[in-house]
């Protein structure tokens, strides 16, 4: 997910965070750099908890989450690109309430 999409999602879908969009977008880019440096930077999500939506839509078999300010979460997966390179893809950015619902937490 690129910077423009992050800011758009934050400002349009989550109007209560309109003033935070720019800062959160920069932090997402910073977290992406940390993930590039250490692919296992995020916390792993148990395979049984991976939503069917992500398996069907993206074909994921692993999922990690990274904490963002104001209880937001960034989700990413690792995929093999050819035989040498492993690539991390950011799949979603959501607030804590949506995260809890998606993963069946209270």
N, CA, C and O atoms as a Tinker XYZ file with bonds, in Angstrom:
   424  protein
     1  N      0.861000   -1.166000    0.000000    73     2
     2  CA     0.000000    0.000000    0.000000    64     1     3
     3  C      0.907000    1.229000    0.000000    63     2     4     5
     4  O      1.733000    1.381000    0.900000    81     3
     5  N      0.770000    2.099000   -0.984000    73     3     6
     6  CA     1.649000    3.251000   -1.057000    64     5     7
     7  C      1.139000    4.403000   -0.184000    63     6     8     9
     8  O      0.018000    4.369000    0.323000    81     7
     9  N      1.983000    5.411000   -0.025000    73     7    10
    10  CA     1.696000    6.525000    0.874000    64     9    11
    11  C      0.369000    7.216000    0.555000    63    10    12    13
    12  O     -0.412000    7.507000    1.461000    81    11
    13  N      0.113000    7.478000   -0.720000    73    11    14
    14  CA    -1.112000    8.173000   -1.091000    64    13    15
    15  C     -2.350000    7.369000   -0.691000    63    14    16    17
    16  O     -3.337000    7.934000   -0.220000    81    15
    17  N     -2.292000    6.048000   -0.879000    73    15    18
    18  CA    -3.421000    5.207000   -0.485000    64    17    19
    19  C     -3.610000    5.202000    1.020000    63    18    20    21
    20  O     -4.743000    5.177000    1.501000    81    19
    21  N     -2.518000    5.225000    1.771000    73    19    22
    22  CA    -2.616000    5.264000    3.230000    64    21    23
    23  C     -3.306000    6.545000    3.669000    63    22    24    25
    24  O     -4.251000    6.505000    4.457000    81    23
    25  N     -2.842000    7.675000    3.167000    73    23    26
    26  CA    -3.434000    8.955000    3.552000    64    25    27
    27  C     -4.896000    9.022000    3.116000    63    26    28    29
    28  O     -5.742000    9.494000    3.875000    81    27
    29  N     -5.202000    8.558000    1.909000    73    27    30
    30  CA    -6.584000    8.563000    1.452000    64    29    31
    31  C     -7.464000    7.713000    2.367000    63    30    32    33
    32  O     -8.540000    8.150000    2.774000    81    31
    33  N     -7.017000    6.513000    2.689000    73    31    34
    34  CA    -7.808000    5.620000    3.529000    64    33    35
    35  C     -8.042000    6.244000    4.896000    63    34    36    37
    36  O     -9.144000    6.173000    5.439000    81    35
    37  N     -7.011000    6.850000    5.443000    73    35    38
    38  CA    -7.143000    7.456000    6.767000    64    37    39
    39  C     -8.084000    8.653000    6.729000    63    38    40    41
    40  O     -8.975000    8.765000    7.572000    81    39
    41  N     -7.900000    9.545000    5.768000    73    39    42
    42  CA    -8.688000   10.777000    5.749000    64    41    43
    43  C    -10.122000   10.573000    5.279000    63    42    44    45
    44  O    -11.017000   11.282000    5.740000    81    43
    45  N    -10.367000    9.633000    4.382000    73    43    46
    46  CA   -11.713000    9.425000    3.859000    64    45    47
    47  C    -12.523000    8.415000    4.667000    63    46    48    49
    48  O    -13.691000    8.654000    4.974000    81    47
    49  N    -11.913000    7.309000    5.002000    73    47    50
    50  CA   -12.646000    6.248000    5.689000    64    49    51
    51  C    -12.699000    6.448000    7.195000    63    50    52    53
    52  O    -13.589000    5.920000    7.861000    81    51
    53  N    -11.752000    7.206000    7.736000    73    51    54
    54  CA   -11.692000    7.410000    9.172000    64    53    55
    55  C    -11.606000    8.909000    9.467000    63    54    56    57
    56  O    -10.558000    9.402000    9.882000    81    55
    57  N    -12.720000    9.639000    9.250000    73    55    58
    58  CA   -12.668000   11.100000    9.368000    64    57    59
    59  C    -12.261000   11.596000   10.752000    63    58    60    61
    60  O    -11.767000   12.717000   10.871000    81    59
    61  N    -12.454000   10.798000   11.803000    73    59    62
    62  CA   -12.064000   11.261000   13.134000    64    61    63
    63  C    -10.547000   11.403000   13.261000    63    62    64    65
    64  O    -10.061000   12.025000   14.205000    81    63
    65  N     -9.797000   10.829000   12.318000    73    63    66
    66  CA    -8.335000   10.909000   12.353000    64    65    67
    67  C     -7.785000   11.813000   11.252000    63    66    68    69
    68  O     -6.605000   11.714000   10.916000    81    67
    69  N     -8.607000   12.686000   10.686000    73    67    70
    70  CA    -8.173000   13.512000    9.551000    64    69    71
    71  C     -6.845000   14.212000    9.787000    63    70    72    73
    72  O     -5.995000   14.224000    8.896000    81    71
    73  N     -6.646000   14.791000   10.955000    73    71    74
    74  CA    -5.410000   15.515000   11.223000    64    73    75
    75  C     -4.209000   14.615000   11.416000    63    74    76    77
    76  O     -3.073000   15.088000   11.407000    81    75
    77  N     -4.442000   13.321000   11.592000    73    75    78
    78  CA    -3.365000   12.381000   11.870000    64    77    79
    79  C     -2.823000   11.759000   10.590000    63    78    80    81
    80  O     -1.735000   11.185000   10.598000    81    79
    81  N     -3.569000   11.864000    9.484000    73    79    82
    82  CA    -3.229000   11.159000    8.250000    64    81    83
    83  C     -1.798000   11.317000    7.794000    63    82    84    85
    84  O     -1.137000   10.333000    7.465000    81    83
    85  N     -1.310000   12.546000    7.771000    73    83    86
    86  CA     0.049000   12.789000    7.284000    64    85    87
    87  C      1.076000   12.102000    8.176000    63    86    88    89
    88  O      1.960000   11.404000    7.680000    81    87
    89  N      0.965000   12.296000    9.488000    73    87    90
    90  CA     1.909000   11.684000   10.419000    64    89    91
    91  C      1.836000   10.170000   10.391000    63    90    92    93
    92  O      2.865000    9.496000   10.444000    81    91
    93  N      0.638000    9.633000   10.309000    73    91    94
    94  CA     0.484000    8.184000   10.271000    64    93    95
    95  C      1.045000    7.624000    8.971000    63    94    96    97
    96  O      1.647000    6.551000    8.968000    81    95
    97  N      0.853000    8.339000    7.870000    73    95    98
    98  CA     1.420000    7.902000    6.590000    64    97    99
    99  C      2.939000    7.840000    6.641000    63    98   100   101
   100  O      3.546000    6.904000    6.122000    81    99
   101  N      3.554000    8.845000    7.273000    73    99   102
   102  CA     5.012000    8.831000    7.423000    64   101   103
   103  C      5.453000    7.667000    8.299000    63   102   104   105
   104  O      6.463000    7.019000    8.021000    81   103
   105  N      4.694000    7.404000    9.356000    73   103   106
   106  CA     5.052000    6.297000   10.243000    64   105   107
   107  C      4.908000    4.952000    9.531000    63   106   108   109
   108  O      5.721000    4.052000    9.744000    81   107
   109  N      3.892000    4.808000    8.696000    73   107   110
   110  CA     3.732000    3.575000    7.924000    64   109   111
   111  C      4.956000    3.377000    7.034000    63   110   112   113
   112  O      5.489000    2.270000    6.954000    81   111
   113  N      5.400000    4.426000    6.374000    73   111   114
   114  CA     6.597000    4.313000    5.531000    64   113   115
   115  C      7.820000    3.944000    6.368000    63   114   116   117
   116  O      8.647000    3.143000    5.932000    81   115
   117  N      7.943000    4.521000    7.569000    73   115   118
   118  CA     9.046000    4.190000    8.465000    64   117   119
   119  C      8.981000    2.719000    8.868000    63   118   120   121
   120  O      9.994000    2.020000    8.849000    81   119
   121  N      7.783000    2.252000    9.235000    73   119   122
   122  CA     7.619000    0.841000    9.622000    64   121   123
   123  C      7.943000   -0.081000    8.454000    63   122   124   125
   124  O      8.512000   -1.155000    8.652000    81   123
   125  N      7.584000    0.331000    7.233000    73   123   126
   126  CA     7.930000   -0.478000    6.069000    64   125   127
   127  C      9.437000   -0.620000    5.929000    63   126   128   129
   128  O      9.923000   -1.686000    5.552000    81   127
   129  N     10.179000    0.435000    6.225000    73   127   130
   130  CA    11.636000    0.363000    6.178000    64   129   131
   131  C     12.171000   -0.595000    7.246000    63   130   132   133
   132  O     13.114000   -1.344000    6.991000    81   131
   133  N     11.574000   -0.571000    8.434000    73   131   134
   134  CA    11.976000   -1.502000    9.489000    64   133   135
   135  C     11.706000   -2.946000    9.066000    63   134   136   137
   136  O     12.500000   -3.841000    9.354000    81   135
   137  N     10.593000   -3.164000    8.387000    73   135   138
   138  CA    10.257000   -4.509000    7.905000    64   137   139
   139  C     11.255000   -4.947000    6.838000    63   138   140   141
   140  O     11.670000   -6.106000    6.819000    81   139
   141  N     11.647000   -4.027000    5.946000    73   139   142
   142  CA    12.648000   -4.366000    4.928000    64   141   143
   143  C     13.959000   -4.803000    5.579000    63   142   144   145
   144  O     14.627000   -5.716000    5.094000    81   143
   145  N     14.321000   -4.145000    6.682000    73   143   146
   146  CA    15.561000   -4.472000    7.375000    64   145   147
   147  C     15.447000   -5.773000    8.170000    63   146   148   149
   148  O     16.433000   -6.491000    8.334000    81   147
   149  N     14.251000   -6.075000    8.659000    73   147   150
   150  CA    14.014000   -7.277000    9.449000    64   149   151
   151  C     12.618000   -7.786000    9.094000    63   150   152   153
   152  O     11.625000   -7.290000    9.626000    81   151
   153  N     12.537000   -8.760000    8.210000    73   151   154
   154  CA    11.248000   -9.237000    7.709000    64   153   155
   155  C     10.316000   -9.729000    8.809000    63   154   156   157
   156  O      9.097000   -9.732000    8.631000    81   155
   157  N     10.870000  -10.141000    9.933000    73   155   158
   158  CA    10.052000  -10.625000   11.045000    64   157   159
   159  C      9.915000   -9.571000   12.143000    63   158   160   161
   160  O      9.774000   -9.904000   13.320000    81   159
   161  N      9.956000   -8.309000   11.749000    73   159   162
   162  CA     9.814000   -7.195000   12.696000    64   161   163
   163  C      8.460000   -7.250000   13.406000    63   162   164   165
   164  O      8.387000   -7.018000   14.612000    81   163
   165  N      7.398000   -7.553000   12.676000    73   163   166
   166  CA     6.060000   -7.589000   13.244000    64   165   167
   167  C      5.802000   -8.837000   14.063000    63   166   168   169
   168  O      6.597000   -9.777000   14.077000    81   167
   169  N      4.673000   -8.819000   14.740000    73   167   170
   170  CA     4.247000   -9.971000   15.535000    64   169   171
   171  C      3.502000  -10.944000   14.624000    63   170   172   173
   172  O      2.606000  -10.534000   13.886000    81   171
   173  N      3.861000  -12.225000   14.669000    73   171   174
   174  CA     3.156000  -13.196000   13.823000    64   173   175
   175  C      1.733000  -13.439000   14.320000    63   174   176   177
   176  O      1.458000  -13.397000   15.519000    81   175
   177  N      0.843000  -13.694000   13.373000    73   175   178
   178  CA    -0.537000  -14.063000   13.679000    64   177   179
   179  C     -0.662000  -15.554000   13.419000    63   178   180   181
   180  O     -0.222000  -16.046000   12.380000    81   179
   181  N     -1.264000  -16.275000   14.363000    73   179   182
   182  CA    -1.423000  -17.724000   14.231000    64   181   183
   183  C     -2.147000  -18.056000   12.931000    63   182   184   185
   184  O     -3.093000  -17.367000   12.550000    81   183
   185  N     -1.703000  -19.110000   12.253000    73   183   186
   186  CA    -2.311000  -19.500000   10.974000    64   185   187
   187  C     -3.819000  -19.688000   11.087000    63   186   188   189
   188  O     -4.557000  -19.345000   10.164000    81   187
   189  N     -4.279000  -20.227000   12.202000    73   187   190
   190  CA    -5.714000  -20.453000   12.405000    64   189   191
   191  C     -6.496000  -19.146000   12.504000    63   190   192   193
   192  O     -7.709000  -19.137000   12.294000    81   191
   193  N     -5.822000  -18.049000   12.821000    73   191   194
   194  CA    -6.472000  -16.738000   12.954000    64   193   195
   195  C     -6.446000  -15.915000   11.670000    63   194   196   197
   196  O     -7.086000  -14.866000   11.605000    81   195
   197  N     -5.721000  -16.367000   10.648000    73   195   198
   198  CA    -5.657000  -15.593000    9.395000    64   197   199
   199  C     -7.040000  -15.601000    8.756000    63   198   200   201
   200  O     -7.574000  -16.671000    8.462000    81   199
   201  N     -7.632000  -14.423000    8.535000    73   199   202
   202  CA    -8.972000  -14.357000    7.953000    64   201   203
   203  C     -9.022000  -14.979000    6.555000    63   202   204   205
   204  O     -8.109000  -14.802000    5.748000    81   203
   205  N    -10.100000  -15.706000    6.290000    73   203   206
   206  CA   -10.298000  -16.333000    4.979000    64   205   207
   207  C    -10.230000  -15.293000    3.867000    63   206   208   209
   208  O     -9.787000  -15.592000    2.759000    81   207
   209  N    -10.667000  -14.081000    4.162000    73   207   210
   210  CA   -10.624000  -12.982000    3.184000    64   209   211
   211  C     -9.211000  -12.785000    2.642000    63   210   212   213
   212  O     -9.039000  -12.596000    1.438000    81   211
   213  N     -8.195000  -12.826000    3.511000    73   211   214
   214  CA    -6.812000  -12.625000    3.084000    64   213   215
   215  C     -6.273000  -13.845000    2.341000    63   214   216   217
   216  O     -5.479000  -13.710000    1.410000    81   215
   217  N     -6.700000  -15.014000    2.750000    73   215   218
   218  CA    -6.259000  -16.235000    2.070000    64   217   219
   219  C     -6.814000  -16.259000    0.652000    63   218   220   221
   220  O     -6.092000  -16.566000   -0.297000    81   219
   221  N     -8.103000  -15.934000    0.507000    73   219   222
   222  CA    -8.746000  -15.950000   -0.810000    64   221   223
   223  C     -8.266000  -14.806000   -1.690000    63   222   224   225
   224  O     -7.967000  -15.009000   -2.867000    81   223
   225  N     -8.191000  -13.613000   -1.129000    73   223   226
   226  CA    -7.874000  -12.426000   -1.923000    64   225   227
   227  C     -6.390000  -12.336000   -2.283000    63   226   228   229
   228  O     -6.038000  -11.950000   -3.398000    81   227
   229  N     -5.514000  -12.700000   -1.322000    73   227   230
   230  CA    -4.078000  -12.515000   -1.520000    64   229   231
   231  C     -3.290000  -13.821000   -1.546000    63   230   232   233
   232  O     -2.108000  -13.815000   -1.890000    81   231
   233  N     -3.922000  -14.943000   -1.189000    73   231   234
   234  CA    -3.229000  -16.225000   -1.154000    64   233   235
   235  C     -2.177000  -16.310000   -0.056000    63   234   236   237
   236  O     -1.168000  -16.995000   -0.220000    81   235
   237  N     -2.401000  -15.621000    1.063000    73   235   238
   238  CA    -1.398000  -15.596000    2.128000    64   237   239
   239  C     -1.389000  -16.908000    2.915000    63   238   240   241
   240  O     -2.421000  -17.561000    3.074000    81   239
   241  N     -0.221000  -17.272000    3.395000    73   239   242
   242  CA    -0.118000  -18.396000    4.324000    64   241   243
   243  C      0.652000  -17.980000    5.577000    63   242   244   245
   244  O      0.956000  -18.815000    6.429000    81   243
   245  N      0.967000  -16.677000    5.686000    73   243   246
   246  CA     1.556000  -16.114000    6.894000    64   245   247
   247  C      1.087000  -14.671000    7.005000    63   246   248   249
   248  O      0.782000  -14.028000    6.001000    81   247
   249  N      1.031000  -14.172000    8.227000    73   247   250
   250  CA     0.543000  -12.816000    8.440000    64   249   251
   251  C      1.208000  -12.264000    9.698000    63   250   252   253
   252  O      1.362000  -12.968000   10.696000    81   251
   253  N      1.597000  -10.995000    9.632000    73   251   254
   254  CA     2.228000  -10.312000   10.757000    64   253   255
   255  C      1.499000   -8.996000   10.999000    63   254   256   257
   256  O      0.939000   -8.412000   10.072000    81   255
   257  N      1.507000   -8.530000   12.249000    73   255   258
   258  CA     0.937000   -7.217000   12.537000    64   257   259
   259  C      1.989000   -6.331000   13.192000    63   258   260   261
   260  O      2.877000   -6.796000   13.908000    81   259
   261  N      1.852000   -5.031000   12.917000    73   259   262
   262  CA     2.719000   -4.006000   13.475000    64   261   263
   263  C      1.824000   -2.964000   14.118000    63   262   264   265
   264  O      0.836000   -2.532000   13.524000    81   263
   265  N      2.167000   -2.565000   15.317000    73   263   266
   266  CA     1.395000   -1.558000   16.033000    64   265   267
   267  C      1.710000   -0.173000   15.491000    63   266   268   269
   268  O      2.863000    0.155000   15.212000    81   267
   269  N      0.657000    0.638000   15.346000    73   267   270
   270  CA     0.776000    2.033000   14.942000    64   269   271
   271  C      0.128000    2.890000   16.024000    63   270   272   273
   272  O     -0.590000    2.351000   16.866000    81   271
   273  N      0.351000    4.186000   16.036000    73   271   274
   274  CA    -0.248000    5.045000   17.070000    64   273   275
   275  C     -1.774000    4.996000   17.059000    63   274   276   277
   276  O     -2.398000    4.621000   16.067000    81   275
   277  N     -2.343000    5.380000   18.178000    73   275   278
   278  CA    -3.786000    5.451000   18.365000    64   277   279
   279  C     -4.456000    4.108000   18.067000    63   278   280   281
   280  O     -5.541000    4.057000   17.490000    81   279
   281  N     -3.799000    3.038000   18.465000    73   279   282
   282  CA    -4.334000    1.674000   18.360000    64   281   283
   283  C     -4.620000    1.228000   16.936000    63   282   284   285
   284  O     -5.515000    0.411000   16.721000    81   283
   285  N     -3.883000    1.741000   15.957000    73   283   286
   286  CA    -4.007000    1.267000   14.592000    64   285   287
   287  C     -3.082000    0.070000   14.405000    63   286   288   289
   288  O     -2.109000   -0.093000   15.142000    81   287
   289  N     -3.389000   -0.767000   13.416000    73   287   290
   290  CA    -2.583000   -1.941000   13.105000    64   289   291
   291  C     -2.275000   -1.954000   11.611000    63   290   292   293
   292  O     -3.106000   -1.573000   10.785000    81   291
   293  N     -1.072000   -2.397000   11.284000    73   291   294
   294  CA    -0.687000   -2.600000    9.898000    64   293   295
   295  C     -0.405000   -4.094000    9.751000    63   294   296   297
   296  O      0.343000   -4.668000   10.542000    81   295
   297  N     -1.003000   -4.719000    8.741000    73   295   298
   298  CA    -0.828000   -6.146000    8.502000    64   297   299
   299  C      0.019000   -6.350000    7.261000    63   298   300   301
   300  O     -0.145000   -5.648000    6.262000    81   299
   301  N      0.933000   -7.324000    7.329000    73   299   302
   302  CA     1.730000   -7.636000    6.154000    64   301   303
   303  C      1.996000   -9.129000    6.073000    63   302   304   305
   304  O      1.894000   -9.852000    7.064000    81   303
   305  N      2.336000   -9.574000    4.873000    73   303   306
   306  CA     2.671000  -10.966000    4.627000    64   305   307
   307  C      4.007000  -11.042000    3.906000    63   306   308   309
   308  O      4.442000  -10.076000    3.280000    81   307
   309  N      4.648000  -12.185000    3.998000    73   307   310
   310  CA     5.909000  -12.419000    3.308000    64   309   311
   311  C      5.675000  -13.404000    2.177000    63   310   312   313
   312  O      5.011000  -14.424000    2.363000    81   311
   313  N      6.215000  -13.104000    1.016000    73   311   314
   314  CA     6.103000  -14.008000   -0.127000    64   313   315
   315  C      7.474000  -14.176000   -0.757000    63   314   316   317
   316  O      8.324000  -13.289000   -0.675000    81   315
   317  N      7.676000  -15.314000   -1.381000    73   315   318
   318  CA     8.923000  -15.563000   -2.097000    64   317   319
   319  C      8.758000  -15.029000   -3.515000    63   318   320   321
   320  O      7.782000  -15.341000   -4.198000    81   319
   321  N      9.717000  -14.227000   -3.947000    73   319   322
   322  CA     9.710000  -13.659000   -5.286000    64   321   323
   323  C     10.874000  -14.304000   -6.031000    63   322   324   325
   324  O     12.015000  -13.849000   -5.939000    81   323
   325  N     10.572000  -15.362000   -6.765000    73   323   326
   326  CA    11.658000  -16.113000   -7.391000    64   325   327
   327  C     12.310000  -17.001000   -6.345000    63   326   328   329
   328  O     11.643000  -17.453000   -5.415000    81   327
   329  N     13.583000  -17.252000   -6.483000    73   327   330
   330  CA    14.268000  -18.144000   -5.564000    64   329   331
   331  C     15.106000  -17.418000   -4.522000    63   330   332   333
   332  O     15.508000  -18.023000   -3.528000    81   331
   333  N     15.375000  -16.138000   -4.729000    73   331   334
   334  CA    16.325000  -15.443000   -3.877000    64   333   335
   335  C     15.662000  -14.424000   -2.962000    63   334   336   337
   336  O     16.011000  -14.338000   -1.785000    81   335
   337  N     14.733000  -13.667000   -3.470000    73   335   338
   338  CA    14.214000  -12.511000   -2.759000    64   337   339
   339  C     12.919000  -12.842000   -2.027000    63   338   340   341
   340  O     12.046000  -13.519000   -2.570000    81   339
   341  N     12.802000  -12.358000   -0.787000    73   339   342
   342  CA    11.553000  -12.437000   -0.037000    64   341   343
   343  C     10.998000  -11.025000    0.019000    63   342   344   345
   344  O     11.723000  -10.078000    0.321000    81   343
   345  N      9.711000  -10.883000   -0.272000    73   343   346
   346  CA     9.082000   -9.574000   -0.350000    64   345   347
   347  C      8.004000   -9.475000    0.714000    63   346   348   349
   348  O      7.244000  -10.419000    0.927000    81   347
   349  N      7.937000   -8.326000    1.385000    73   347   350
   350  CA     6.874000   -8.056000    2.361000    64   349   351
   351  C      5.842000   -7.158000    1.706000    63   350   352   353
   352  O      6.186000   -6.111000    1.158000    81   351
   353  N      4.583000   -7.557000    1.759000    73   351   354
   354  CA     3.479000   -6.772000    1.212000    64   353   355
   355  C      2.574000   -6.307000    2.340000    63   354   356   357
   356  O      2.101000   -7.120000    3.136000    81   355
   357  N      2.329000   -4.995000    2.414000    73   355   358
   358  CA     1.362000   -4.468000    3.375000    64   357   359
   359  C     -0.016000   -4.746000    2.807000    63   358   360   361
   360  O     -0.341000   -4.309000    1.703000    81   359
   361  N     -0.832000   -5.480000    3.569000    73   359   362
   362  CA    -2.155000   -5.871000    3.095000    64   361   363
   363  C     -3.256000   -4.944000    3.572000    63   362   364   365
   364  O     -4.224000   -4.708000    2.849000    81   363
   365  N     -3.121000   -4.416000    4.777000    73   363   366
   366  CA    -4.220000   -3.645000    5.331000    64   365   367
   367  C     -3.709000   -2.751000    6.446000    63   366   368   369
   368  O     -2.695000   -3.045000    7.080000    81   367
   369  N     -4.417000   -1.662000    6.678000    73   367   370
   370  CA    -4.185000   -0.772000    7.806000    64   369   371
   371  C     -5.552000   -0.496000    8.394000    63   370   372   373
   372  O     -6.465000   -0.076000    7.682000    81   371
   373  N     -5.701000   -0.729000    9.685000    73   371   374
   374  CA    -7.016000   -0.603000   10.293000    64   373   375
   375  C     -6.903000   -0.122000   11.729000    63   374   376   377
   376  O     -5.850000   -0.227000   12.357000    81   375
   377  N     -8.021000    0.412000   12.239000    73   375   378
   378  CA    -8.020000    0.801000   13.645000    64   377   379
   379  C     -8.206000   -0.448000   14.506000    63   378   380   381
   380  O     -8.489000   -1.533000   13.998000    81   379
   381  N     -8.045000   -0.276000   15.801000    73   379   382
   382  CA    -8.036000   -1.417000   16.723000    64   381   383
   383  C     -9.395000   -2.126000   16.759000    63   382   384   385
   384  O     -9.438000   -3.353000   16.845000    81   383
   385  N    -10.498000   -1.385000   16.695000    73   383   386
   386  CA   -11.821000   -2.010000   16.708000    64   385   387
   387  C    -12.016000   -2.930000   15.505000    63   386   388   389
   388  O    -12.495000   -4.054000   15.655000    81   387
   389  N    -11.651000   -2.464000   14.325000    73   387   390
   390  CA   -11.771000   -3.292000   13.122000    64   389   391
   391  C    -10.852000   -4.508000   13.220000    63   390   392   393
   392  O    -11.230000   -5.608000   12.816000    81   391
   393  N     -9.653000   -4.314000   13.753000    73   391   394
   394  CA    -8.700000   -5.414000   13.944000    64   393   395
   395  C     -9.314000   -6.477000   14.856000    63   394   396   397
   396  O     -9.278000   -7.666000   14.537000    81   395
   397  N     -9.871000   -6.055000   15.979000    73   395   398
   398  CA   -10.494000   -6.997000   16.920000    64   397   399
   399  C    -11.630000   -7.782000   16.256000    63   398   400   401
   400  O    -11.739000   -8.994000   16.446000    81   399
   401  N    -12.466000   -7.104000   15.485000    73   399   402
   402  CA   -13.580000   -7.789000   14.803000    64   401   403
   403  C    -13.068000   -8.779000   13.763000    63   402   404   405
   404  O    -13.552000   -9.908000   13.682000    81   403
   405  N    -12.096000   -8.357000   12.977000    73   403   406
   406  CA   -11.574000   -9.203000   11.906000    64   405   407
   407  C    -10.951000  -10.484000   12.459000    63   406   408   409
   408  O    -11.051000  -11.543000   11.839000    81   407
   409  N    -10.309000  -10.388000   13.627000    73   407   410
   410  CA    -9.619000  -11.549000   14.180000    64   409   411
   411  C    -10.374000  -12.222000   15.323000    63   410   412   413
   412  O     -9.844000  -13.116000   15.982000    81   411
   413  N    -11.608000  -11.790000   15.552000    73   411   414
   414  CA   -12.463000  -12.456000   16.533000    64   413   415
   415  C    -12.109000  -12.184000   17.986000    63   414   416   417
   416  O    -12.411000  -12.993000   18.863000    81   415
   417  N    -11.464000  -11.038000   18.247000    73   415   418
   418  CA   -11.176000  -10.654000   19.632000    64   417   419
   419  C    -12.313000   -9.797000   20.153000    63   418   420   421
   420  O    -13.080000   -9.233000   19.372000    81   419
   421  N    -12.422000   -9.698000   21.444000    73   419   422
   422  CA   -13.505000   -8.892000   22.032000    64   421   423
   423  C    -13.180000   -7.444000   22.034000    63   422   424
   424  O    -13.983000   -6.632000   22.493000    81   423
